[in-house]
Amino acid sequence: MELKFKVTGMTCAACSARVEKVTRQVSGVKKADVNLLAGTMVAEVDSEATAAAIMEAVKSAGYMAELPGKAAP
């Protein structure tokens, strides 16, 4: 399944690469693609429960991620 996140705090290509890297390290994530200009990320995951772990990993890297329409925890 694919989850789309709004990601804030990214200012350059290195930022988006870092977000992709930490997201791919989350258990259950098969793929993560960040669009720096749009401030979005699409992650292919095993289950929707992985969303919280992804948001926490992105937060620990210094950025914020949230599912559209839902506030970040």
Predicted model as a PDB file, atoms N, CA, C, CB and O in Angstrom, pLDDT in the B-factor column:
MODEL        1                                                                  
ATOM      1  N   MET A   1       0.832  -1.162   0.000  1.00 92.00           N  
ATOM      2  CA  MET A   1       0.000   0.000   0.000  1.00 92.00           C  
ATOM      3  C   MET A   1       0.886   1.238   0.000  1.00 92.00           C  
ATOM      4  CB  MET A   1      -0.952  -0.009   1.200  1.00 92.00           C  
ATOM      5  O   MET A   1       2.010   1.208   0.503  1.00 92.00           O  
ATOM      6  N   GLU A   2       0.379   2.315  -0.562  1.00 94.00           N  
ATOM      7  CA  GLU A   2       1.128   3.563  -0.606  1.00 94.00           C  
ATOM      8  C   GLU A   2       0.531   4.578   0.361  1.00 94.00           C  
ATOM      9  CB  GLU A   2       1.147   4.130  -2.031  1.00 94.00           C  
ATOM     10  O   GLU A   2      -0.686   4.739   0.448  1.00 94.00           O  
ATOM     11  N   LEU A   3       1.410   5.251   1.079  1.00 95.00           N  
ATOM     12  CA  LEU A   3       1.007   6.337   1.959  1.00 95.00           C  
ATOM     13  C   LEU A   3       1.683   7.600   1.475  1.00 95.00           C  
ATOM     14  CB  LEU A   3       1.366   6.038   3.444  1.00 95.00           C  
ATOM     15  O   LEU A   3       2.867   7.590   1.137  1.00 95.00           O  
ATOM     16  N   LYS A   4       0.925   8.699   1.442  1.00 96.00           N  
ATOM     17  CA  LYS A   4       1.494   9.971   1.022  1.00 96.00           C  
ATOM     18  C   LYS A   4       1.594  10.880   2.245  1.00 96.00           C  
ATOM     19  CB  LYS A   4       0.634  10.632  -0.105  1.00 96.00           C  
ATOM     20  O   LYS A   4       0.633  11.040   2.997  1.00 96.00           O  
ATOM     21  N   PHE A   5       2.759  11.466   2.426  1.00 97.00           N  
ATOM     22  CA  PHE A   5       3.024  12.332   3.564  1.00 97.00           C  
ATOM     23  C   PHE A   5       3.342  13.746   3.102  1.00 97.00           C  
ATOM     24  CB  PHE A   5       4.172  11.778   4.402  1.00 97.00           C  
ATOM     25  O   PHE A   5       3.904  13.944   2.025  1.00 97.00           O  
ATOM     26  N   LYS A   6       2.983  14.716   3.913  1.00 97.00           N  
ATOM     27  CA  LYS A   6       3.448  16.082   3.738  1.00 97.00           C  
ATOM     28  C   LYS A   6       4.694  16.189   4.611  1.00 97.00           C  
ATOM     29  CB  LYS A   6       2.332  17.164   4.131  1.00 97.00           C  
ATOM     30  O   LYS A   6       4.654  15.849   5.793  1.00 97.00           O  
ATOM     31  N   VAL A   7       5.808  16.662   4.034  1.00 98.00           N  
ATOM     32  CA  VAL A   7       7.066  16.758   4.776  1.00 98.00           C  
ATOM     33  C   VAL A   7       7.503  18.221   4.788  1.00 98.00           C  
ATOM     34  CB  VAL A   7       8.175  15.842   4.142  1.00 98.00           C  
ATOM     35  O   VAL A   7       7.576  18.862   3.740  1.00 98.00           O  
ATOM     36  N   THR A   8       7.791  18.740   5.969  1.00 97.00           N  
ATOM     37  CA  THR A   8       8.237  20.125   6.093  1.00 97.00           C  
ATOM     38  C   THR A   8       9.629  20.183   6.710  1.00 97.00           C  
ATOM     39  CB  THR A   8       7.244  20.940   6.939  1.00 97.00           C  
ATOM     40  O   THR A   8      10.068  19.265   7.403  1.00 97.00           O  
ATOM     41  N   GLY A   9      10.303  21.290   6.436  1.00 97.00           N  
ATOM     42  CA  GLY A   9      11.639  21.499   6.992  1.00 97.00           C  
ATOM     43  C   GLY A   9      12.754  21.202   6.013  1.00 97.00           C  
ATOM     44  O   GLY A   9      13.918  21.466   6.317  1.00 97.00           O  
ATOM     45  N   MET A  10      12.439  20.664   4.850  1.00 97.00           N  
ATOM     46  CA  MET A  10      13.463  20.356   3.852  1.00 97.00           C  
ATOM     47  C   MET A  10      13.773  21.610   3.037  1.00 97.00           C  
ATOM     48  CB  MET A  10      13.002  19.196   2.921  1.00 97.00           C  
ATOM     49  O   MET A  10      12.866  22.320   2.603  1.00 97.00           O  
ATOM     50  N   THR A  11      15.070  21.875   2.836  1.00 96.00           N  
ATOM     51  CA  THR A  11      15.471  23.060   2.075  1.00 96.00           C  
ATOM     52  C   THR A  11      16.374  22.741   0.889  1.00 96.00           C  
ATOM     53  CB  THR A  11      16.171  24.029   2.981  1.00 96.00           C  
ATOM     54  O   THR A  11      16.636  23.617   0.065  1.00 96.00           O  
ATOM     55  N   CYS A  12      16.857  21.500   0.788  1.00 97.00           N  
ATOM     56  CA  CYS A  12      17.786  21.167  -0.288  1.00 97.00           C  
ATOM     57  C   CYS A  12      17.710  19.676  -0.625  1.00 97.00           C  
ATOM     58  CB  CYS A  12      19.225  21.554   0.106  1.00 97.00           C  
ATOM     59  O   CYS A  12      17.004  18.909   0.030  1.00 97.00           O  
ATOM     60  N   ALA A  13      18.447  19.291  -1.654  1.00 96.00           N  
ATOM     61  CA  ALA A  13      18.460  17.890  -2.086  1.00 96.00           C  
ATOM     62  C   ALA A  13      19.021  16.967  -1.003  1.00 96.00           C  
ATOM     63  CB  ALA A  13      19.280  17.742  -3.367  1.00 96.00           C  
ATOM     64  O   ALA A  13      18.592  15.820  -0.879  1.00 96.00           O  
ATOM     65  N   ALA A  14      19.968  17.462  -0.232  1.00 97.00           N  
ATOM     66  CA  ALA A  14      20.527  16.644   0.845  1.00 97.00           C  
ATOM     67  C   ALA A  14      19.459  16.355   1.903  1.00 97.00           C  
ATOM     68  CB  ALA A  14      21.743  17.351   1.488  1.00 97.00           C  
ATOM     69  O   ALA A  14      19.427  15.268   2.481  1.00 97.00           O  
ATOM     70  N   CYS A  15      18.593  17.330   2.148  1.00 97.00           N  
ATOM     71  CA  CYS A  15      17.503  17.132   3.106  1.00 97.00           C  
ATOM     72  C   CYS A  15      16.567  16.028   2.623  1.00 97.00           C  
ATOM     73  CB  CYS A  15      16.717  18.447   3.318  1.00 97.00           C  
ATOM     74  O   CYS A  15      16.222  15.123   3.384  1.00 97.00           O  
ATOM     75  N   SER A  16      16.162  16.102   1.368  1.00 97.00           N  
ATOM     76  CA  SER A  16      15.236  15.101   0.846  1.00 97.00           C  
ATOM     77  C   SER A  16      15.883  13.718   0.822  1.00 97.00           C  
ATOM     78  CB  SER A  16      14.766  15.489  -0.562  1.00 97.00           C  
ATOM     79  O   SER A  16      15.212  12.718   1.074  1.00 97.00           O  
ATOM     80  N   ALA A  17      17.166  13.655   0.524  1.00 97.00           N  
ATOM     81  CA  ALA A  17      17.885  12.369   0.536  1.00 97.00           C  
ATOM     82  C   ALA A  17      17.923  11.797   1.950  1.00 97.00           C  
ATOM     83  CB  ALA A  17      19.330  12.540  -0.009  1.00 97.00           C  
ATOM     84  O   ALA A  17      17.794  10.586   2.135  1.00 97.00           O  
ATOM     85  N   ARG A  18      18.097  12.656   2.938  1.00 98.00           N  
ATOM     86  CA  ARG A  18      18.133  12.212   4.340  1.00 98.00           C  
ATOM     87  C   ARG A  18      16.769  11.660   4.758  1.00 98.00           C  
ATOM     88  CB  ARG A  18      18.548  13.380   5.274  1.00 98.00           C  
ATOM     89  O   ARG A  18      16.689  10.629   5.425  1.00 98.00           O  
ATOM     90  N   VAL A  19      15.700  12.355   4.362  1.00 98.00           N  
ATOM     91  CA  VAL A  19      14.349  11.888   4.688  1.00 98.00           C  
ATOM     92  C   VAL A  19      14.087  10.526   4.044  1.00 98.00           C  
ATOM     93  CB  VAL A  19      13.289  12.916   4.221  1.00 98.00           C  
ATOM     94  O   VAL A  19      13.539   9.632   4.689  1.00 98.00           O  
ATOM     95  N   GLU A  20      14.474  10.364   2.783  1.00 97.00           N  
ATOM     96  CA  GLU A  20      14.308   9.067   2.116  1.00 97.00           C  
ATOM     97  C   GLU A  20      15.094   7.986   2.846  1.00 97.00           C  
ATOM     98  CB  GLU A  20      14.761   9.150   0.646  1.00 97.00           C  
ATOM     99  O   GLU A  20      14.591   6.882   3.056  1.00 97.00           O  
ATOM    100  N   LYS A  21      16.325   8.302   3.230  1.00 97.00           N  
ATOM    101  CA  LYS A  21      17.180   7.307   3.887  1.00 97.00           C  
ATOM    102  C   LYS A  21      16.584   6.842   5.214  1.00 97.00           C  
ATOM    103  CB  LYS A  21      18.578   7.883   4.121  1.00 97.00           C  
ATOM    104  O   LYS A  21      16.506   5.639   5.464  1.00 97.00           O  
ATOM    105  N   VAL A  22      16.164   7.775   6.064  1.00 97.00           N  
ATOM    106  CA  VAL A  22      15.620   7.356   7.358  1.00 97.00           C  
ATOM    107  C   VAL A  22      14.297   6.628   7.197  1.00 97.00           C  
ATOM    108  CB  VAL A  22      15.438   8.560   8.272  1.00 97.00           C  
ATOM    109  O   VAL A  22      13.979   5.731   7.978  1.00 97.00           O  
ATOM    110  N   THR A  23      13.526   7.012   6.189  1.00 97.00           N  
ATOM    111  CA  THR A  23      12.247   6.338   5.959  1.00 97.00           C  
ATOM    112  C   THR A  23      12.464   4.908   5.491  1.00 97.00           C  
ATOM    113  CB  THR A  23      11.410   7.105   4.929  1.00 97.00           C  
ATOM    114  O   THR A  23      11.767   3.998   5.941  1.00 97.00           O  
ATOM    115  N   ARG A  24      13.410   4.701   4.606  1.00 96.00           N  
ATOM    116  CA  ARG A  24      13.688   3.349   4.104  1.00 96.00           C  
ATOM    117  C   ARG A  24      14.205   2.416   5.190  1.00 96.00           C  
ATOM    118  CB  ARG A  24      14.696   3.412   2.975  1.00 96.00           C  
ATOM    119  O   ARG A  24      14.128   1.197   5.041  1.00 96.00           O  
ATOM    120  N   GLN A  25      14.729   2.968   6.276  1.00 95.00           N  
ATOM    121  CA  GLN A  25      15.239   2.149   7.373  1.00 95.00           C  
ATOM    122  C   GLN A  25      14.142   1.677   8.317  1.00 95.00           C  
ATOM    123  CB  GLN A  25      16.270   2.922   8.149  1.00 95.00           C  
ATOM    124  O   GLN A  25      14.383   0.820   9.167  1.00 95.00           O  
ATOM    125  N   VAL A  26      12.944   2.226   8.176  1.00 95.00           N  
ATOM    126  CA  VAL A  26      11.819   1.826   9.019  1.00 95.00           C  
ATOM    127  C   VAL A  26      11.327   0.447   8.584  1.00 95.00           C  
ATOM    128  CB  VAL A  26      10.667   2.870   8.944  1.00 95.00           C  
ATOM    129  O   VAL A  26      11.134   0.194   7.395  1.00 95.00           O  
ATOM    130  N   SER A  27      11.129  -0.428   9.544  1.00 93.00           N  
ATOM    131  CA  SER A  27      10.640  -1.771   9.258  1.00 93.00           C  
ATOM    132  C   SER A  27       9.282  -1.699   8.564  1.00 93.00           C  
ATOM    133  CB  SER A  27      10.541  -2.602  10.553  1.00 93.00           C  
ATOM    134  O   SER A  27       8.388  -0.989   9.022  1.00 93.00           O  
ATOM    135  N   GLY A  28       9.128  -2.421   7.479  1.00 93.00           N  
ATOM    136  CA  GLY A  28       7.875  -2.446   6.738  1.00 93.00           C  
ATOM    137  C   GLY A  28       7.835  -1.505   5.552  1.00 93.00           C  
ATOM    138  O   GLY A  28       6.880  -1.534   4.775  1.00 93.00           O  
ATOM    139  N   VAL A  29       8.864  -0.660   5.392  1.00 96.00           N  
ATOM    140  CA  VAL A  29       8.913   0.266   4.263  1.00 96.00           C  
ATOM    141  C   VAL A  29       9.653  -0.404   3.115  1.00 96.00           C  
ATOM    142  CB  VAL A  29       9.601   1.610   4.660  1.00 96.00           C  
ATOM    143  O   VAL A  29      10.792  -0.847   3.270  1.00 96.00           O  
ATOM    144  N   LYS A  30       8.999  -0.474   1.971  1.00 95.00           N  
ATOM    145  CA  LYS A  30       9.607  -1.087   0.791  1.00 95.00           C  
ATOM    146  C   LYS A  30      10.286  -0.038  -0.088  1.00 95.00           C  
ATOM    147  CB  LYS A  30       8.550  -1.848  -0.020  1.00 95.00           C  
ATOM    148  O   LYS A  30      11.302  -0.312  -0.726  1.00 95.00           O  
ATOM    149  N   LYS A  31       9.709   1.173  -0.113  1.00 95.00           N  
ATOM    150  CA  LYS A  31      10.195   2.216  -1.018  1.00 95.00           C  
ATOM    151  C   LYS A  31       9.770   3.570  -0.471  1.00 95.00           C  
ATOM    152  CB  LYS A  31       9.655   2.006  -2.469  1.00 95.00           C  
ATOM    153  O   LYS A  31       8.705   3.688   0.136  1.00 95.00           O  
ATOM    154  N   ALA A  32      10.594   4.595  -0.683  1.00 96.00           N  
ATOM    155  CA  ALA A  32      10.232   5.958  -0.283  1.00 96.00           C  
ATOM    156  C   ALA A  32      10.774   6.927  -1.316  1.00 96.00           C  
ATOM    157  CB  ALA A  32      10.781   6.299   1.138  1.00 96.00           C  
ATOM    158  O   ALA A  32      11.955   6.880  -1.661  1.00 96.00           O  
ATOM    159  N   ASP A  33       9.919   7.801  -1.807  1.00 97.00           N  
ATOM    160  CA  ASP A  33      10.315   8.807  -2.785  1.00 97.00           C  
ATOM    161  C   ASP A  33       9.850  10.177  -2.311  1.00 97.00           C  
ATOM    162  CB  ASP A  33       9.732   8.482  -4.186  1.00 97.00           C  
ATOM    163  O   ASP A  33       8.662  10.390  -2.067  1.00 97.00           O  
ATOM    164  N   VAL A  34      10.802  11.109  -2.183  1.00 98.00           N  
ATOM    165  CA  VAL A  34      10.510  12.464  -1.730  1.00 98.00           C  
ATOM    166  C   VAL A  34      10.500  13.414  -2.922  1.00 98.00           C  
ATOM    167  CB  VAL A  34      11.542  12.924  -0.675  1.00 98.00           C  
ATOM    168  O   VAL A  34      11.350  13.327  -3.808  1.00 98.00           O  
ATOM    169  N   ASN A  35       9.533  14.319  -2.930  1.00 98.00           N  
ATOM    170  CA  ASN A  35       9.488  15.400  -3.910  1.00 98.00           C  
ATOM    171  C   ASN A  35       9.776  16.681  -3.126  1.00 98.00           C  
ATOM    172  CB  ASN A  35       8.082  15.466  -4.674  1.00 98.00           C  
ATOM    173  O   ASN A  35       8.907  17.199  -2.425  1.00 98.00           O  
ATOM    174  N   LEU A  36      10.994  17.181  -3.253  1.00 97.00           N  
ATOM    175  CA  LEU A  36      11.439  18.344  -2.488  1.00 97.00           C  
ATOM    176  C   LEU A  36      10.576  19.568  -2.783  1.00 97.00           C  
ATOM    177  CB  LEU A  36      12.902  18.651  -2.797  1.00 97.00           C  
ATOM    178  O   LEU A  36      10.144  20.258  -1.859  1.00 97.00           O  
ATOM    179  N   LEU A  37      10.326  19.840  -4.050  1.00 97.00           N  
ATOM    180  CA  LEU A  37       9.581  21.042  -4.419  1.00 97.00           C  
ATOM    181  C   LEU A  37       8.144  21.019  -3.914  1.00 97.00           C  
ATOM    182  CB  LEU A  37       9.587  21.208  -5.918  1.00 97.00           C  
ATOM    183  O   LEU A  37       7.615  22.049  -3.494  1.00 97.00           O  
ATOM    184  N   ALA A  38       7.518  19.860  -3.952  1.00 97.00           N  
ATOM    185  CA  ALA A  38       6.131  19.737  -3.491  1.00 97.00           C  
ATOM    186  C   ALA A  38       6.054  19.545  -1.976  1.00 97.00           C  
ATOM    187  CB  ALA A  38       5.442  18.566  -4.197  1.00 97.00           C  
ATOM    188  O   ALA A  38       4.997  19.742  -1.377  1.00 97.00           O  
ATOM    189  N   GLY A  39       7.171  19.162  -1.359  1.00 97.00           N  
ATOM    190  CA  GLY A  39       7.171  18.901   0.078  1.00 97.00           C  
ATOM    191  C   GLY A  39       6.375  17.670   0.441  1.00 97.00           C  
ATOM    192  O   GLY A  39       5.693  17.631   1.464  1.00 97.00           O  
ATOM    193  N   THR A  40       6.472  16.647  -0.426  1.00 97.00           N  
ATOM    194  CA  THR A  40       5.719  15.421  -0.194  1.00 97.00           C  
ATOM    195  C   THR A  40       6.630  14.196  -0.271  1.00 97.00           C  
ATOM    196  CB  THR A  40       4.580  15.298  -1.209  1.00 97.00           C  
ATOM    197  O   THR A  40       7.740  14.249  -0.800  1.00 97.00           O  
ATOM    198  N   MET A  41       6.127  13.107   0.269  1.00 98.00           N  
ATOM    199  CA  MET A  41       6.823  11.827   0.180  1.00 98.00           C  
ATOM    200  C   MET A  41       5.774  10.749  -0.004  1.00 98.00           C  
ATOM    201  CB  MET A  41       7.704  11.553   1.449  1.00 98.00           C  
ATOM    202  O   MET A  41       4.733  10.763   0.652  1.00 98.00           O  
ATOM    203  N   VAL A  42       6.053   9.813  -0.903  1.00 97.00           N  
ATOM    204  CA  VAL A  42       5.212   8.638  -1.080  1.00 97.00           C  
ATOM    205  C   VAL A  42       6.026   7.435  -0.624  1.00 97.00           C  
ATOM    206  CB  VAL A  42       4.732   8.481  -2.574  1.00 97.00           C  
ATOM    207  O   VAL A  42       7.136   7.200  -1.101  1.00 97.00           O  
ATOM    208  N   ALA A  43       5.455   6.680   0.303  1.00 96.00           N  
ATOM    209  CA  ALA A  43       6.131   5.500   0.829  1.00 96.00           C  
ATOM    210  C   ALA A  43       5.291   4.267   0.542  1.00 96.00           C  
ATOM    211  CB  ALA A  43       6.394   5.640   2.346  1.00 96.00           C  
ATOM    212  O   ALA A  43       4.085   4.255   0.787  1.00 96.00           O  
ATOM    213  N   GLU A  44       5.933   3.237   0.024  1.00 96.00           N  
ATOM    214  CA  GLU A  44       5.272   1.955  -0.185  1.00 96.00           C  
ATOM    215  C   GLU A  44       5.538   1.124   1.062  1.00 96.00           C  
ATOM    216  CB  GLU A  44       5.784   1.229  -1.496  1.00 96.00           C  
ATOM    217  O   GLU A  44       6.688   0.838   1.393  1.00 96.00           O  
ATOM    218  N   VAL A  45       4.463   0.735   1.753  1.00 94.00           N  
ATOM    219  CA  VAL A  45       4.593   0.079   3.053  1.00 94.00           C  
ATOM    220  C   VAL A  45       3.774  -1.200   3.118  1.00 94.00           C  
ATOM    221  CB  VAL A  45       4.167   1.022   4.167  1.00 94.00           C  
ATOM    222  O   VAL A  45       2.890  -1.441   2.296  1.00 94.00           O  
ATOM    223  N   ASP A  46       4.097  -2.023   4.130  1.00 90.00           N  
ATOM    224  CA  ASP A  46       3.362  -3.263   4.343  1.00 90.00           C  
ATOM    225  C   ASP A  46       1.987  -3.024   4.959  1.00 90.00           C  
ATOM    226  CB  ASP A  46       4.164  -4.190   5.227  1.00 90.00           C  
ATOM    227  O   ASP A  46       1.016  -3.691   4.599  1.00 90.00           O  
ATOM    228  N   SER A  47       1.905  -2.064   5.896  1.00 85.00           N  
ATOM    229  CA  SER A  47       0.629  -1.788   6.559  1.00 85.00           C  
ATOM    230  C   SER A  47       0.555  -0.322   6.955  1.00 85.00           C  
ATOM    231  CB  SER A  47       0.445  -2.690   7.799  1.00 85.00           C  
ATOM    232  O   SER A  47       1.573   0.363   7.050  1.00 85.00           O  
ATOM    233  N   GLU A  48      -0.661   0.144   7.182  1.00 76.00           N  
ATOM    234  CA  GLU A  48      -0.861   1.541   7.558  1.00 76.00           C  
ATOM    235  C   GLU A  48      -0.272   1.836   8.940  1.00 76.00           C  
ATOM    236  CB  GLU A  48      -2.353   1.884   7.539  1.00 76.00           C  
ATOM    237  O   GLU A  48       0.015   2.991   9.254  1.00 76.00           O  
ATOM    238  N   ALA A  49      -0.091   0.811   9.757  1.00 74.00           N  
ATOM    239  CA  ALA A  49       0.484   0.993  11.087  1.00 74.00           C  
ATOM    240  C   ALA A  49       1.909   1.529  11.013  1.00 74.00           C  
ATOM    241  CB  ALA A  49       0.464  -0.323  11.854  1.00 74.00           C  
ATOM    242  O   ALA A  49       2.416   2.087  11.986  1.00 74.00           O  
ATOM    243  N   THR A  50       2.541   1.365   9.883  1.00 87.00           N  
ATOM    244  CA  THR A  50       3.914   1.832   9.684  1.00 87.00           C  
ATOM    245  C   THR A  50       3.982   3.359   9.636  1.00 87.00           C  
ATOM    246  CB  THR A  50       4.493   1.242   8.394  1.00 87.00           C  
ATOM    247  O   THR A  50       5.058   3.925   9.825  1.00 87.00           O  
ATOM    248  N   ALA A  51       2.871   4.031   9.392  1.00 92.00           N  
ATOM    249  CA  ALA A  51       2.844   5.491   9.243  1.00 92.00           C  
ATOM    250  C   ALA A  51       3.408   6.196  10.472  1.00 92.00           C  
ATOM    251  CB  ALA A  51       1.417   5.969   8.984  1.00 92.00           C  
ATOM    252  O   ALA A  51       4.198   7.129  10.329  1.00 92.00           O  
ATOM    253  N   ALA A  52       3.029   5.779  11.657  1.00 93.00           N  
ATOM    254  CA  ALA A  52       3.520   6.419  12.883  1.00 93.00           C  
ATOM    255  C   ALA A  52       5.030   6.260  13.012  1.00 93.00           C  
ATOM    256  CB  ALA A  52       2.822   5.827  14.118  1.00 93.00           C  
ATOM    257  O   ALA A  52       5.720   7.194  13.421  1.00 93.00           O  
ATOM    258  N   ALA A  53       5.543   5.093  12.670  1.00 96.00           N  
ATOM    259  CA  ALA A  53       6.985   4.857  12.741  1.00 96.00           C  
ATOM    260  C   ALA A  53       7.724   5.726  11.734  1.00 96.00           C  
ATOM    261  CB  ALA A  53       7.301   3.376  12.495  1.00 96.00           C  
ATOM    262  O   ALA A  53       8.815   6.218  12.021  1.00 96.00           O  
ATOM    263  N   ILE A  54       7.139   5.917  10.560  1.00 96.00           N  
ATOM    264  CA  ILE A  54       7.755   6.770   9.548  1.00 96.00           C  
ATOM    265  C   ILE A  54       7.801   8.210  10.035  1.00 96.00           C  
ATOM    266  CB  ILE A  54       6.989   6.677   8.215  1.00 96.00           C  
ATOM    267  O   ILE A  54       8.832   8.872   9.926  1.00 96.00           O  
ATOM    268  N   MET A  55       6.693   8.694  10.570  1.00 96.00           N  
ATOM    269  CA  MET A  55       6.647  10.075  11.053  1.00 96.00           C  
ATOM    270  C   MET A  55       7.652  10.298  12.179  1.00 96.00           C  
ATOM    271  CB  MET A  55       5.233  10.426  11.533  1.00 96.00           C  
ATOM    272  O   MET A  55       8.270  11.360  12.260  1.00 96.00           O  
ATOM    273  N   GLU A  56       7.815   9.311  13.036  1.00 97.00           N  
ATOM    274  CA  GLU A  56       8.788   9.425  14.133  1.00 97.00           C  
ATOM    275  C   GLU A  56      10.217   9.436  13.595  1.00 97.00           C  
ATOM    276  CB  GLU A  56       8.612   8.264  15.136  1.00 97.00           C  
ATOM    277  O   GLU A  56      11.051  10.202  14.079  1.00 97.00           O  
ATOM    278  N   ALA A  57      10.507   8.601  12.606  1.00 97.00           N  
ATOM    279  CA  ALA A  57      11.857   8.560  12.020  1.00 97.00           C  
ATOM    280  C   ALA A  57      12.198   9.885  11.346  1.00 97.00           C  
ATOM    281  CB  ALA A  57      11.970   7.406  11.000  1.00 97.00           C  
ATOM    282  O   ALA A  57      13.313  10.389  11.483  1.00 97.00           O  
ATOM    283  N   VAL A  58      11.243  10.443  10.623  1.00 98.00           N  
ATOM    284  CA  VAL A  58      11.460  11.728   9.949  1.00 98.00           C  
ATOM    285  C   VAL A  58      11.671  12.827  10.989  1.00 98.00           C  
ATOM    286  CB  VAL A  58      10.258  12.077   9.021  1.00 98.00           C  
ATOM    287  O   VAL A  58      12.529  13.694  10.820  1.00 98.00           O  
ATOM    288  N   LYS A  59      10.887  12.787  12.060  1.00 97.00           N  
ATOM    289  CA  LYS A  59      11.029  13.774  13.137  1.00 97.00           C  
ATOM    290  C   LYS A  59      12.402  13.672  13.796  1.00 97.00           C  
ATOM    291  CB  LYS A  59       9.923  13.583  14.190  1.00 97.00           C  
ATOM    292  O   LYS A  59      13.020  14.693  14.096  1.00 97.00           O  
ATOM    293  N   SER A  60      12.880  12.458  14.021  1.00 97.00           N  
ATOM    294  CA  SER A  60      14.191  12.273  14.658  1.00 97.00           C  
ATOM    295  C   SER A  60      15.328  12.758  13.764  1.00 97.00           C  
ATOM    296  CB  SER A  60      14.404  10.801  15.009  1.00 97.00           C  
ATOM    297  O   SER A  60      16.426  13.036  14.246  1.00 97.00           O  
ATOM    298  N   ALA A  61      15.061  12.860  12.453  1.00 97.00           N  
ATOM    299  CA  ALA A  61      16.062  13.368  11.513  1.00 97.00           C  
ATOM    300  C   ALA A  61      16.017  14.898  11.412  1.00 97.00           C  
ATOM    301  CB  ALA A  61      15.847  12.745  10.127  1.00 97.00           C  
ATOM    302  O   ALA A  61      16.840  15.503  10.724  1.00 97.00           O  
ATOM    303  N   GLY A  62      15.049  15.521  12.104  1.00 97.00           N  
ATOM    304  CA  GLY A  62      14.989  16.972  12.131  1.00 97.00           C  
ATOM    305  C   GLY A  62      13.948  17.594  11.218  1.00 97.00           C  
ATOM    306  O   GLY A  62      13.980  18.800  10.976  1.00 97.00           O  
ATOM    307  N   TYR A  63      13.028  16.792  10.710  1.00 98.00           N  
ATOM    308  CA  TYR A  63      11.992  17.283   9.804  1.00 98.00           C  
ATOM    309  C   TYR A  63      10.638  16.876  10.370  1.00 98.00           C  
ATOM    310  CB  TYR A  63      12.188  16.725   8.349  1.00 98.00           C  
ATOM    311  O   TYR A  63      10.570  16.161  11.370  1.00 98.00           O  
ATOM    312  N   MET A  64       9.574  17.324   9.744  1.00 97.00           N  
ATOM    313  CA  MET A  64       8.233  16.944  10.191  1.00 97.00           C  
ATOM    314  C   MET A  64       7.501  16.260   9.039  1.00 97.00           C  
ATOM    315  CB  MET A  64       7.434  18.189  10.694  1.00 97.00           C  
ATOM    316  O   MET A  64       7.584  16.696   7.891  1.00 97.00           O  
ATOM    317  N   ALA A  65       6.797  15.199   9.355  1.00 96.00           N  
ATOM    318  CA  ALA A  65       5.991  14.479   8.363  1.00 96.00           C  
ATOM    319  C   ALA A  65       4.609  14.239   8.955  1.00 96.00           C  
ATOM    320  CB  ALA A  65       6.667  13.123   7.946  1.00 96.00           C  
ATOM    321  O   ALA A  65       4.458  13.935  10.139  1.00 96.00           O  
ATOM    322  N   GLU A  66       3.611  14.385   8.099  1.00 95.00           N  
ATOM    323  CA  GLU A  66       2.245  14.101   8.534  1.00 95.00           C  
ATOM    324  C   GLU A  66       1.455  13.588   7.353  1.00 95.00           C  
ATOM    325  CB  GLU A  66       1.571  15.358   9.142  1.00 95.00           C  
ATOM    326  O   GLU A  66       1.759  13.886   6.198  1.00 95.00           O  
ATOM    327  N   LEU A  67       0.438  12.813   7.664  1.00 91.00           N  
ATOM    328  CA  LEU A  67      -0.472  12.344   6.626  1.00 91.00           C  
ATOM    329  C   LEU A  67      -1.407  13.508   6.294  1.00 91.00           C  
ATOM    330  CB  LEU A  67      -1.279  11.059   7.088  1.00 91.00           C  
ATOM    331  O   LEU A  67      -1.872  14.193   7.205  1.00 91.00           O  
ATOM    332  N   PRO A  68      -1.689  13.744   5.022  1.00 83.00           N  
ATOM    333  CA  PRO A  68      -2.596  14.843   4.681  1.00 83.00           C  
ATOM    334  C   PRO A  68      -3.923  14.704   5.398  1.00 83.00           C  
ATOM    335  CB  PRO A  68      -2.826  14.899   3.178  1.00 83.00           C  
ATOM    336  O   PRO A  68      -4.528  13.632   5.414  1.00 83.00           O  
ATOM    337  N   GLY A  69      -4.368  15.801   5.990  1.00 76.00           N  
ATOM    338  CA  GLY A  69      -5.636  15.793   6.710  1.00 76.00           C  
ATOM    339  C   GLY A  69      -5.536  15.340   8.148  1.00 76.00           C  
ATOM    340  O   GLY A  69      -6.534  15.341   8.868  1.00 76.00           O  
ATOM    341  N   LYS A  70      -4.340  14.951   8.582  1.00 62.00           N  
ATOM    342  CA  LYS A  70      -4.148  14.509   9.961  1.00 62.00           C  
ATOM    343  C   LYS A  70      -2.972  15.269  10.556  1.00 62.00           C  
ATOM    344  CB  LYS A  70      -3.912  12.968  10.036  1.00 62.00           C  
ATOM    345  O   LYS A  70      -1.962  15.470   9.882  1.00 62.00           O  
ATOM    346  N   ALA A  71      -3.087  15.681  11.778  1.00 56.00           N  
ATOM    347  CA  ALA A  71      -1.999  16.391  12.452  1.00 56.00           C  
ATOM    348  C   ALA A  71      -0.917  15.403  12.870  1.00 56.00           C  
ATOM    349  CB  ALA A  71      -2.527  17.167  13.683  1.00 56.00           C  
ATOM    350  O   ALA A  71      -1.202  14.252  13.200  1.00 56.00           O  
ATOM    351  N   ALA A  72       0.314  15.867  12.850  1.00 50.00           N  
ATOM    352  CA  ALA A  72       1.429  15.016  13.290  1.00 50.00           C  
ATOM    353  C   ALA A  72       1.308  14.767  14.786  1.00 50.00           C  
ATOM    354  CB  ALA A  72       2.806  15.671  12.953  1.00 50.00           C  
ATOM    355  O   ALA A  72       0.844  15.636  15.524  1.00 50.00           O  
ATOM    356  N   PRO A  73       1.727  13.575  15.243  1.00 51.00           N  
ATOM    357  CA  PRO A  73       1.615  13.266  16.672  1.00 51.00           C  
ATOM    358  C   PRO A  73       2.598  14.053  17.503  1.00 51.00           C  
ATOM    359  CB  PRO A  73       1.825  11.792  16.908  1.00 51.00           C  
ATOM    360  O   PRO A  73       2.630  13.906  18.724  1.00 51.00           O  
TER     361      PRO A  73                                                      
ENDMDL                                                                          
END                                                                             
